[in-house]
Each structure stands twice: as structure tokens, then as C-alpha cells.
Amino acid sequence: MRRWNGWGDDAKIHPLPQAASQYLERIIGEADSVPDASFEQVLSAVPTSRLATHPLVSTNAAERLLHARGQSLPDWIALRSGNIGVYPDGVAYPTNDEEVRSLIKYAGETDTFLIPYGGGTSVVGHINPLPGDQPTLTVDMSRLNKLIKLDEIDQTATFEAGITGPSLEEELRTHGYILGHFPQSWEFSTLGGWIATRSSGQQSYYYGRVEDFFAGGHLETPIGPLDLPPLPASAAGPDLREMILGSEGRLGIITRATVRIRSTPEVERFYAAFFRDWETGVNAVRAVAQSDLPLSMLRLSNPQETETTLVLAGRERLVSLAERGLRLLGYGDEPCMLIYGLTGYRGILAITKWRTGTLLRSHGGLLVGKIVGEMWRKSRFYTPYLRNTLWERGYAVDTLETAIPWASVLTTAEAVIAALRDGLMDLEERTLVFAHLSHIYRDGASIYVTFIFRRARDPAETLHRWQKLKSAASEIIVAHGGTISHQHGVGTDHAPYLAVEKGEVGMSMLEAVQQKLDPQGLLNPGKLLR
């Protein structure tokens, strides 16, 4: 069963080894385990619904609670403390376009806000109802979850938008195909959610970002349906798909999408290498990206993440062996670990592996084979479960990310890490901060930063600590010319920074399109555009 106030399946538990507890206590300090509010306690606080009756709408208190928040740290603080504040007034589960259309009509007639809901995995506030006098209806797309058509000639597949990552890949696998979109939220996030937030999967270097595989689809908008034909290419004016990508439910509700698929690869392998320091590793990864080698992933951890990841995973013996071995080989002071993936045909990969290895060694890389890489592959969707364990031990965990040109990668990463590391010093609190390059491009990279700090006994104080850290890092990202979001979308958390990237004219364009398609302003208010 899905956890109601944390991440993932409640049957899965990520233990925290004793060595990891000691590690966190040494760097951050000993934390207090503060009891959480129970489901029953929070359920009793759900207010009476303000919605008018509709045959598709449920006003059940439990369903409303389960759709009240996403997976951001403020969401966790609200859910775990029971101080949720605002709940949707109802939840609807449409099963076809006509039912979605009827819900939009109902919203217009009753002056009700609509929030499209995919997998509930947003980390920036996409699905949270806002306070106000108007009622809110959450439109849960989970029953729109079928494969509609698979075209083996064109190698495209059309799915309903509520299908989750595992279900989508299982449908394709039976026919010998793969989409290959693997965000860390893959277990629960949906195709429609990926499109609405411009998602990027862990192996986008090979399989592409969502804008690469989204060929077309269908939306229901307040002024009528919008069809996006799945053309291979078009010069017929601006691409309307680009307007829907990243629209976060403000322009319409995505009900189905056609995606470009490919044959299941013959081979997929993950390998690891070490570099003596962060700068050397960054330069090596840039060289690989600009050599056009057909890899599927390059993920470079800085020294702090290299150490922390192995410690938190409970690999004490591996850490000890690695430290001794790396020191003997001259890599012991600030080692950085690179995980790289090779995907495709066996013959091509043999050449790619050799060429990649040669290039990495030319930059001082120490190749260590596939044991560490395969460990990462097996645990990549399991690692988020550690958030639950750390919270229960008294530690809060959050992430943020950006993408920036190569010339600014090192200085931006250093500045963001420093802002987070020192962000709570005035409160006499310490923060553990580590980072990696998560997605690589010819002209730049995505910097993905994780930070851990102690929870306060007062949830309002924990939220205050997070706000200080998040705002400090966000201001640094914007000041260095990075995007405020590489893969998490805008939601409410990033909305204050969007105008810096889009400019005055760009924001006016977005607002004009939103007002045209949704003149009453009923769709997901406050998200993306304020």
C-alpha cells in the first residue's frame, strides 16, 4: 500500500546502518525523533466539502486527505505534523475524455478550481490546493491508464495519460519495445505528469527527455478539446506541443499522449570510474559529452556525495576497501565517483566502452568495472525510501537542481553548496550538502544537490529552516544564470523565480495563452504562473 505521509510502498523500508547514524551525528549533530500525527488524527481535521453534487465527484474525507499534498519537504512537514491547512473539497476519477469534459463544465458552472493529479510525486507544490473561498476539485487520472494503440511501423505508442512508469514499460515490453523514461519517481509518476512538468529520466542521454519522445496527444481545455497530431516533424508555425510541455495543468488536462518508442536494447551495462577531484571529473565528463559517444548516462558525484552515498547505503566494507585502494593509487584525498551507462547493440557497445575508457583514462580516470555501477542500477528506485528512515530519525532531506552551461558548472555548484552548508549557521545548525552532475549535454550539465539538516520539534521551525536554505540556493542559481528547474518543474516553490528566466515579454506570452484557454482561471491556480 502507498504511504500516505511519505515516500513509496509502506512495505519497503530502507534501514539506516549504525555507521551511517554515527556519520550523520558527527557531521550534522544528534537529532530528536519527533512523533508524527496519525492518519486518524489528521483525518478528523478534514473540513466539510463545499462542492455541489456531481456523479463523478467523491467528497470522502480519506480520499481528500490522500490528495492534499505531494512529496516536497513542506508537504512532508504538513502531513507528518497534521497541519495540512487546505484540502481539496473532492476527488474525481474520470475514465474518458467525455467525463473530463463534464468535470471542466461543472467547474465553470460552480466556480470550482480543478487540479489535475497524476502520481502525486510533485516536489514543488504542483498538486496542492490553495486557500480561498472557491472550492477545489482534484482530478485523479489514475483510471485513464491503458495502452490505446501501438504502431510498429512508426514505432509509436498511444497511452492514456494516467498510466504509471512500470505499467507503461510492461505494456511495451510484451511487444519488444521500451520508452526508457526513468525519473527517480518512476514507480509512481505518470505519463501525463511527465509531459506537464517537462520531466527528464536518468538515462535521457540515450532515450531522450520528454520533449524528445512526446509526439502528440489530446487535451481537454475550458474552451474545447485540443488535438496535437503525432507528426515526425513540422514547419507549420510554432510547435503547440512545446506550449503543453511544462504547462503544469494551467492550459488543459492531458488525457492521452503518443510517444516515440524503440526496440528493447540488446545490452545495458553500468560502470564506475573514479577521479582525483571534482574539477578533473567535470572536465572528463564534458569531454565525453562533446565526443558524441553513444552512452545512456553519465552521473558524476562530488567528493562529499561519493562518501555519503556509500556510507548511507551501508557499504562499510566497500567504503573501507575503496578508501584503502584509492589511497594506494593516489586517489584518496577527494575522490569523485562517475557512474556511466552503455545501452544498445552489443557490437557498438564494445567499441563505445573502449573509447569511453580511453577518454576517461586520458583525464586521470580510474576505471573500476561494473560492480559499483550494477549496485547503483539495482538500488536507483530504492534510494528515495531512505527519506522515510531519516525523517523518523529526526533528519529532513530535500533536493534541488539546475542546468547551466559548462563554463559556469564549477562556480555555480560551489556557490550553491556553500549557501546550503552555511545557510543555518545563524541558528547554530549544520547542514550536510552533496551534489552530482545528473544529466549531461554538449553545452552544459544539470547540477543536482541534496541537503540534510536536523528537524526541530516545532514543525513551523523545520519549515523555516527549509525556507532559508531553499531561498538561499535558489537566489544563487538565478544569479549565476542557471534555470530554476531542470526537471522538477515550477509549481509554487519556483514560481517567484520564473520571470528571471522568461523575461517580461515571455511571461506576458504565457499569461496570454493561459487566459485564452482558461478565461475563468479555473485550472491549477497559482502553479507555474502566479
C-alpha positions as CSV (number, residue, x, y, z in Angstrom):
1,M,0.0,0.0,0.0
2,R,1.2,3.5,-0.8
3,R,2.4,5.6,2.2
4,W,0.0,8.4,3.0
5,N,2.6,10.7,4.6
6,G,5.9,9.7,3.0
7,W,7.6,8.0,0.0
8,G,6.5,4.9,-1.7
9,D,5.2,1.4,-0.8
10,D,4.8,1.2,3.0
11,A,6.1,-2.4,2.9
12,K,9.5,-1.2,1.8
13,I,11.9,0.1,4.5
14,H,15.4,1.4,3.9
15,P,17.4,0.7,7.1
16,L,20.0,3.1,8.3
17,P,23.2,1.3,9.3
18,Q,24.8,2.1,12.6
19,A,27.8,3.6,10.9
20,A,25.5,5.9,8.9
21,S,23.8,7.1,12.1
22,Q,27.2,7.9,13.6
23,Y,28.3,9.6,10.4
24,L,25.2,11.9,10.4
25,E,25.7,12.7,14.1
26,R,29.3,13.6,13.5
27,I,28.6,16.0,10.6
28,I,25.1,17.4,11.5
29,G,24.6,16.5,15.1
30,E,22.4,14.1,17.1
31,A,18.7,14.5,16.1
32,D,15.5,14.1,18.0
33,S,12.8,11.7,16.8
34,V,9.6,13.7,16.9
35,P,6.4,11.7,16.8
36,D,4.1,12.1,13.7
37,A,0.4,12.7,13.7
38,S,-1.6,9.6,12.9
39,F,-3.8,9.1,9.9
40,E,-6.8,9.1,12.2
41,Q,-5.8,12.4,13.8
42,V,-5.3,14.1,10.5
43,L,-8.5,12.6,9.0
44,S,-10.6,14.1,11.8
45,A,-9.4,17.6,10.8
46,V,-10.7,17.4,7.2
47,P,-13.4,20.0,6.8
48,T,-16.8,19.7,5.3
49,S,-16.7,19.8,1.5
50,R,-18.0,23.0,-0.3
51,L,-18.7,21.2,-3.6
52,A,-22.0,20.9,-5.3
53,T,-23.1,17.3,-6.0
54,H,-21.8,15.7,-9.2
55,P,-22.0,11.9,-10.1
56,L,-18.2,11.7,-10.7
57,V,-17.2,13.6,-7.6
58,S,-16.3,11.9,-4.2
59,T,-16.2,14.1,-1.1
60,N,-14.9,11.2,1.1
61,A,-12.6,12.7,3.7
62,A,-9.9,10.0,3.4
63,E,-9.7,10.4,-0.4
64,R,-9.4,14.2,0.1
65,L,-6.6,13.7,2.6
66,L,-4.7,11.4,0.3
67,H,-4.8,14.0,-2.5
68,A,-4.0,17.1,-0.4
69,R,-0.2,17.1,-0.7
70,G,2.7,15.9,-2.8
71,Q,6.3,14.9,-2.0
72,S,8.0,18.2,-1.3
73,L,9.6,18.7,2.1
74,P,6.9,21.3,3.0
75,D,4.4,18.7,2.1
76,W,6.1,16.2,4.4
77,I,6.2,18.7,7.2
78,A,2.4,19.3,6.8
79,L,1.5,15.6,6.5
80,R,3.7,14.4,9.4
81,S,2.6,17.2,11.7
82,G,-1.0,17.1,10.7
83,N,-1.0,20.8,9.9
84,I,-2.1,20.4,6.3
85,G,-4.2,23.6,6.2
86,V,-6.0,23.2,2.9
87,Y,-7.6,20.1,1.4
88,P,-9.3,19.5,-1.9
89,D,-13.1,19.6,-1.5
90,G,-13.5,16.5,-3.6
91,V,-11.8,14.0,-5.9
92,A,-12.9,12.7,-9.3
93,Y,-11.6,9.7,-11.2
94,P,-12.6,10.2,-14.9
95,T,-12.3,7.3,-17.3
96,N,-12.6,9.0,-20.6
97,D,-12.5,12.4,-22.4
98,E,-16.2,12.9,-22.0
99,E,-16.0,12.7,-18.2
100,V,-13.0,15.1,-18.1
101,R,-15.1,17.4,-20.3
102,S,-18.0,17.2,-18.0
103,L,-15.8,18.0,-14.9
104,I,-14.5,21.1,-16.6
105,K,-18.0,22.2,-17.5
106,Y,-19.1,21.5,-13.9
107,A,-16.1,23.6,-12.6
108,G,-17.1,26.5,-14.8
109,E,-20.7,26.4,-13.7
110,T,-19.9,26.2,-10.0
111,D,-16.8,28.4,-9.9
112,T,-14.6,25.5,-8.8
113,F,-10.9,25.1,-9.2
114,L,-9.6,22.0,-10.9
115,I,-6.2,20.3,-10.0
116,P,-5.0,17.6,-12.4
117,Y,-3.4,14.8,-10.4
118,G,-1.1,12.1,-11.8
119,G,1.1,10.1,-9.4
120,G,1.2,12.7,-6.6
121,T,5.0,12.8,-6.8
122,S,5.5,16.6,-7.3
123,V,8.3,18.1,-5.1
124,V,7.4,21.7,-5.9
125,G,3.8,22.1,-4.9
126,H,2.0,21.2,-8.2
127,I,-1.0,19.4,-6.7
128,N,-1.6,21.4,-3.6
129,P,-4.9,23.3,-3.3
130,L,-4.6,27.0,-2.3
131,P,-6.5,28.8,0.4
132,G,-9.5,30.8,-0.6
133,D,-13.3,31.0,-0.9
134,Q,-13.6,28.9,-4.0
135,P,-13.8,25.1,-3.7
136,T,-11.2,22.9,-5.3
137,L,-11.7,19.6,-7.1
138,T,-8.7,17.2,-7.7
139,V,-9.0,15.3,-10.9
140,D,-7.2,12.0,-10.4
141,M,-6.2,10.5,-13.7
142,S,-5.3,7.0,-12.4
143,R,-8.2,5.3,-14.2
144,L,-7.0,6.6,-17.6
145,N,-4.2,4.1,-17.7
146,K,-4.5,2.0,-20.8
147,L,-2.4,1.4,-24.0
148,I,-4.6,2.6,-26.8
149,K,-2.5,1.8,-29.8
150,L,1.0,0.5,-30.7
151,D,2.2,1.3,-34.2
152,E,5.1,-1.0,-35.0
153,I,5.7,0.7,-38.4
154,D,6.1,4.2,-37.0
155,Q,7.4,2.9,-33.6
156,T,5.0,5.0,-31.7
157,A,2.6,4.1,-28.9
158,T,-0.5,6.0,-27.7
159,F,-1.3,5.7,-24.0
160,E,-3.9,7.3,-21.7
161,A,-2.2,9.9,-19.6
162,G,-2.7,8.3,-16.1
163,I,-0.5,5.3,-16.8
164,T,2.5,4.9,-14.5
165,G,6.1,4.2,-15.5
166,P,6.1,0.5,-14.6
167,S,2.7,-0.2,-16.3
168,L,3.8,1.7,-19.4
169,E,7.1,-0.2,-19.7
170,E,5.3,-3.6,-19.0
171,E,2.9,-2.9,-21.8
172,L,5.8,-2.1,-24.2
173,R,8.0,-5.0,-23.0
174,T,5.4,-7.6,-24.1
175,H,5.8,-6.3,-27.7
176,G,9.6,-5.9,-27.5
177,Y,9.8,-2.2,-27.1
178,I,10.9,0.4,-24.5
179,L,10.3,4.1,-23.8
180,G,13.2,4.3,-21.4
181,H,12.0,7.3,-19.3
182,F,13.2,6.6,-15.7
183,P,12.9,9.5,-13.4
184,Q,13.6,8.7,-9.7
185,S,9.8,8.9,-9.2
186,W,9.3,6.2,-12.0
187,E,7.4,3.8,-9.7
188,F,4.5,6.2,-9.2
189,S,4.7,9.1,-11.6
190,T,2.6,9.2,-14.8
191,L,3.0,9.9,-18.5
192,G,0.7,12.9,-18.2
193,G,2.7,14.2,-15.3
194,W,6.0,13.8,-17.2
195,I,4.6,15.9,-20.0
196,A,3.1,18.5,-17.8
197,T,6.4,19.1,-15.9
198,R,8.9,18.5,-18.7
199,S,10.4,15.5,-16.9
200,S,13.8,14.0,-17.5
201,G,14.7,10.4,-16.9
202,Q,18.0,9.1,-15.5
203,Q,19.1,7.8,-18.9
204,S,17.9,10.7,-21.0
205,Y,21.3,10.9,-22.6
206,Y,20.2,7.9,-24.7
207,Y,16.4,7.7,-24.5
208,G,15.8,11.5,-24.6
209,R,14.0,13.9,-22.4
210,V,10.2,14.1,-22.6
211,E,10.3,16.7,-25.4
212,D,12.2,14.2,-27.5
213,F,9.7,11.4,-27.2
214,F,6.4,13.3,-26.9
215,A,5.0,13.1,-30.4
216,G,1.4,14.4,-29.8
217,G,-1.7,13.9,-27.8
218,H,-5.0,15.2,-26.6
219,L,-6.1,17.8,-24.1
220,E,-9.4,18.9,-22.7
221,T,-9.5,22.7,-22.2
222,P,-12.2,25.0,-20.9
223,I,-12.7,26.4,-24.4
224,G,-12.7,22.9,-26.1
225,P,-10.6,19.9,-27.0
226,L,-7.1,20.3,-28.4
227,D,-5.6,17.6,-30.6
228,L,-1.8,17.6,-31.3
229,P,-1.2,15.3,-34.3
230,P,1.8,13.0,-33.9
231,L,3.9,14.2,-36.8
232,P,7.6,13.3,-37.2
233,A,8.3,17.0,-37.9
234,S,6.6,20.2,-39.0
235,A,7.4,23.7,-40.1
236,A,3.8,24.8,-39.8
237,G,4.3,27.6,-37.4
238,P,5.1,27.3,-33.6
239,D,5.0,23.8,-32.2
240,L,1.9,23.6,-30.0
241,R,3.4,20.6,-28.2
242,E,6.0,22.9,-26.7
243,M,3.3,25.0,-25.2
244,I,1.8,21.9,-23.5
245,L,5.2,20.6,-22.3
246,G,5.7,22.1,-18.9
247,S,2.3,23.7,-18.7
248,E,1.6,22.1,-15.3
249,G,-2.2,21.8,-15.8
250,R,-2.7,25.5,-16.5
251,L,-3.7,25.1,-20.1
252,G,-5.8,21.9,-20.0
253,I,-6.0,18.4,-18.8
254,I,-3.9,15.9,-20.8
255,T,-5.9,12.7,-21.4
256,R,-3.7,10.8,-23.8
257,A,-0.3,11.0,-25.5
258,T,1.6,9.4,-28.3
259,V,5.2,8.7,-27.6
260,R,8.1,7.6,-29.7
261,I,9.4,4.1,-28.7
262,R,12.3,1.9,-29.7
263,S,13.2,-1.7,-29.7
264,T,14.4,-3.2,-26.4
265,P,18.2,-2.8,-26.3
266,E,20.3,-5.9,-26.6
267,V,22.6,-4.9,-23.8
268,E,22.6,-2.4,-20.9
269,R,25.5,-2.1,-18.5
270,F,26.6,0.4,-15.9
271,Y,30.2,1.0,-15.0
272,A,32.1,3.1,-12.5
273,A,35.3,5.2,-12.5
274,F,37.0,7.5,-10.0
275,F,38.7,10.8,-10.4
276,R,41.2,12.5,-8.1
277,D,39.0,15.6,-7.6
278,W,35.7,17.3,-8.7
279,E,37.2,19.6,-11.3
280,T,39.1,16.8,-13.1
281,G,35.9,14.7,-13.1
282,V,33.8,17.6,-14.5
283,N,36.3,18.2,-17.3
284,A,36.4,14.5,-18.2
285,V,32.6,14.3,-18.3
286,R,32.4,17.3,-20.6
287,A,35.0,15.8,-22.9
288,V,32.9,12.6,-23.1
289,A,29.7,14.6,-23.8
290,Q,31.4,16.5,-26.6
291,S,32.9,13.4,-28.2
292,D,29.4,12.2,-29.1
293,L,29.9,8.8,-27.7
294,P,26.6,6.8,-27.6
295,L,26.3,6.4,-23.8
296,S,23.0,6.3,-21.9
297,M,24.1,8.0,-18.7
298,L,26.9,10.0,-17.1
299,R,26.5,10.7,-13.4
300,L,29.4,12.3,-11.5
301,S,29.3,12.7,-7.7
302,N,31.4,15.2,-5.9
303,P,33.7,14.0,-3.1
304,Q,31.0,14.5,-0.3
305,E,28.4,12.6,-2.3
306,T,30.8,9.9,-3.2
307,E,31.5,9.3,0.6
308,T,27.9,9.9,1.8
309,T,26.2,7.6,-0.7
310,L,28.4,4.6,0.2
311,V,28.0,5.3,3.9
312,L,24.2,5.7,3.9
313,A,23.9,2.6,1.7
314,G,25.5,0.5,4.5
315,R,28.5,-0.5,2.4
316,E,31.1,-0.1,5.2
317,R,33.3,-2.8,3.9
318,L,33.2,-1.4,0.4
319,V,34.0,2.0,1.8
320,S,36.9,0.7,3.7
321,L,38.3,-1.2,0.8
322,A,37.7,1.7,-1.6
323,E,39.4,4.2,0.7
324,R,42.5,2.0,1.1
325,G,42.7,1.1,-2.6
326,L,42.1,4.7,-3.8
327,R,44.8,6.0,-1.4
328,L,47.3,3.4,-2.7
329,L,46.6,4.6,-6.2
330,G,46.8,8.3,-5.4
331,Y,43.0,8.9,-5.4
332,G,42.4,9.1,-1.7
333,D,42.0,12.8,-0.8
334,E,38.9,13.9,-2.7
335,P,37.8,11.1,-4.9
336,C,34.8,11.6,-7.2
337,M,32.8,8.7,-8.5
338,L,31.4,8.5,-12.0
339,I,28.6,6.1,-12.9
340,Y,28.2,5.7,-16.7
341,G,25.7,3.6,-18.6
342,L,26.0,1.9,-22.0
343,T,22.8,0.9,-23.8
344,G,22.2,-0.5,-27.2
345,Y,23.6,-3.2,-29.6
346,R,26.4,-5.4,-28.3
347,G,28.9,-4.7,-31.1
348,I,28.5,-1.0,-30.9
349,L,28.8,-1.0,-27.1
350,A,32.1,-2.9,-27.2
351,I,33.6,-0.1,-29.2
352,T,31.9,2.6,-27.1
353,K,33.2,1.0,-23.8
354,W,36.7,1.0,-25.2
355,R,36.6,4.6,-26.5
356,T,34.9,5.9,-23.3
357,G,37.5,4.1,-21.1
358,T,40.4,5.6,-23.2
359,L,39.0,9.1,-22.9
360,L,38.3,8.8,-19.1
361,R,41.8,7.5,-18.5
362,S,43.3,10.4,-20.5
363,H,41.7,12.7,-17.9
364,G,43.1,10.7,-15.0
365,G,40.1,8.4,-14.5
366,L,40.5,5.1,-12.7
367,L,38.1,2.5,-14.2
368,V,36.8,0.0,-11.6
369,G,34.5,-2.2,-13.7
370,K,30.8,-2.8,-13.3
371,I,30.3,-3.9,-9.7
372,V,29.6,-0.4,-8.3
373,G,27.6,0.5,-11.4
374,E,25.4,-2.5,-11.1
375,M,24.9,-1.7,-7.4
376,W,23.6,1.7,-8.4
377,R,21.3,0.2,-11.0
378,K,19.7,-2.2,-8.5
379,S,19.1,0.5,-5.9
380,R,18.2,3.5,-8.0
381,F,14.5,3.4,-7.2
382,Y,15.1,2.2,-3.7
383,T,17.2,5.1,-2.5
384,P,14.3,7.5,-2.1
385,Y,12.9,5.3,0.7
386,L,15.8,6.4,2.8
387,R,14.0,9.7,3.2
388,N,11.4,7.9,5.4
389,T,14.0,6.4,7.6
390,L,16.0,9.7,8.0
391,W,12.8,11.6,8.8
392,E,11.9,9.1,11.6
393,R,15.4,9.5,13.0
394,G,15.0,13.3,13.1
395,Y,16.6,14.4,9.9
396,A,14.9,16.3,7.0
397,V,16.1,15.7,3.4
398,D,15.5,17.7,0.3
399,T,16.9,18.2,-3.2
400,L,17.2,21.0,-5.8
401,E,18.6,21.1,-9.2
402,T,19.5,23.4,-12.1
403,A,21.1,23.2,-15.6
404,I,23.8,25.6,-16.6
405,P,26.5,25.9,-19.4
406,W,29.8,24.2,-18.8
407,A,31.7,27.4,-18.2
408,S,29.6,28.0,-15.1
409,V,29.2,24.5,-13.7
410,L,32.0,24.5,-11.2
411,T,31.4,28.0,-9.8
412,T,27.7,27.5,-9.6
413,A,28.0,24.2,-7.8
414,E,30.5,25.6,-5.4
415,A,28.3,28.6,-4.6
416,V,25.1,26.6,-4.2
417,I,26.8,24.1,-1.9
418,A,28.3,26.9,0.2
419,A,25.0,28.7,0.5
420,L,23.3,25.5,1.8
421,R,26.2,24.4,4.0
422,D,26.3,27.8,5.7
423,G,22.6,28.6,5.5
424,L,21.6,27.7,9.1
425,M,24.8,28.9,10.8
426,D,22.9,31.8,12.4
427,L,20.6,29.2,14.0
428,E,23.7,27.2,15.1
429,E,22.6,24.3,12.9
430,R,24.7,22.4,10.5
431,T,23.8,21.1,7.0
432,L,25.2,18.1,5.1
433,V,25.3,19.0,1.4
434,F,26.4,16.9,-1.5
435,A,25.9,17.1,-5.3
436,H,26.3,15.3,-8.6
437,L,26.0,16.1,-12.3
438,S,22.8,14.2,-13.1
439,H,22.2,14.9,-16.8
440,I,24.9,15.8,-19.4
441,Y,24.6,17.8,-22.6
442,R,27.2,19.0,-25.1
443,D,26.9,22.6,-23.9
444,G,26.3,22.1,-20.2
445,A,25.1,19.9,-17.3
446,S,22.4,19.6,-14.6
447,I,23.7,20.0,-11.1
448,Y,21.6,18.0,-8.6
449,V,22.1,18.9,-4.9
450,T,20.9,17.0,-1.8
451,F,20.9,18.6,1.6
452,I,20.2,17.1,5.1
453,F,19.5,19.0,8.3
454,R,18.0,18.4,11.7
455,R,14.3,18.7,12.2
456,A,13.1,20.9,15.0
457,R,10.5,19.8,17.5
458,D,8.3,22.6,16.2
459,P,7.2,21.8,12.6
460,A,7.0,25.6,11.9
461,E,10.7,25.9,12.7
462,T,11.6,22.9,10.5
463,L,9.7,24.7,7.7
464,H,11.5,27.9,8.5
465,R,14.9,26.2,8.2
466,W,13.9,24.7,4.8
467,Q,12.8,28.1,3.5
468,K,16.1,29.7,4.5
469,L,18.0,27.0,2.7
470,K,15.8,26.8,-0.4
471,S,15.7,30.6,-1.0
472,A,19.4,31.0,-0.5
473,A,20.2,28.3,-3.0
474,S,17.6,29.5,-5.5
475,E,18.9,33.0,-5.5
476,I,22.4,31.7,-6.1
477,I,21.2,29.6,-9.1
478,V,19.4,32.6,-10.6
479,A,22.3,34.9,-10.0
480,H,24.6,32.5,-11.9
481,G,22.3,32.3,-14.9
482,G,21.0,28.7,-14.2
483,T,17.5,27.5,-14.8
484,I,15.4,27.4,-11.7
485,S,14.3,23.9,-12.7
486,H,15.9,21.3,-14.9
487,Q,13.5,18.5,-14.3
488,H,11.2,19.2,-11.3
489,G,9.0,21.9,-12.9
490,V,7.9,25.2,-11.4
491,G,4.8,24.6,-9.2
492,T,4.5,27.1,-6.4
493,D,8.1,26.8,-5.0
494,H,9.8,28.0,-8.1
495,A,7.2,30.4,-9.4
496,P,8.9,33.5,-7.9
497,Y,12.0,32.9,-10.0
498,L,10.4,32.1,-13.3
499,A,10.3,35.7,-14.7
500,V,14.1,36.0,-14.4
501,E,14.4,33.2,-17.0
502,K,11.4,34.1,-19.2
503,G,11.6,37.8,-19.2
504,E,8.8,40.4,-19.2
505,V,7.7,39.6,-22.7
506,G,7.9,35.9,-22.2
507,M,5.8,36.0,-19.1
508,S,3.2,38.1,-20.9
509,M,3.0,35.5,-23.7
510,L,2.5,32.6,-21.2
511,E,-0.2,34.6,-19.3
512,A,-2.0,35.4,-22.6
513,V,-2.2,31.8,-23.7
514,Q,-3.4,30.7,-20.2
515,Q,-6.1,33.4,-20.2
516,K,-7.2,32.4,-23.7
517,L,-7.6,28.7,-22.9
518,D,-8.9,29.1,-19.4
519,P,-10.7,32.5,-19.2
520,Q,-12.1,31.8,-15.8
521,G,-8.8,30.8,-14.3
522,L,-10.0,27.5,-13.0
523,L,-7.2,25.2,-13.9
524,N,-4.5,24.6,-11.2
525,P,-4.3,28.3,-10.0
526,G,-1.1,29.6,-8.5
527,K,1.1,27.0,-10.2
528,L,3.7,28.0,-12.8
529,L,2.0,31.4,-13.2
530,R,1.0,33.4,-10.1
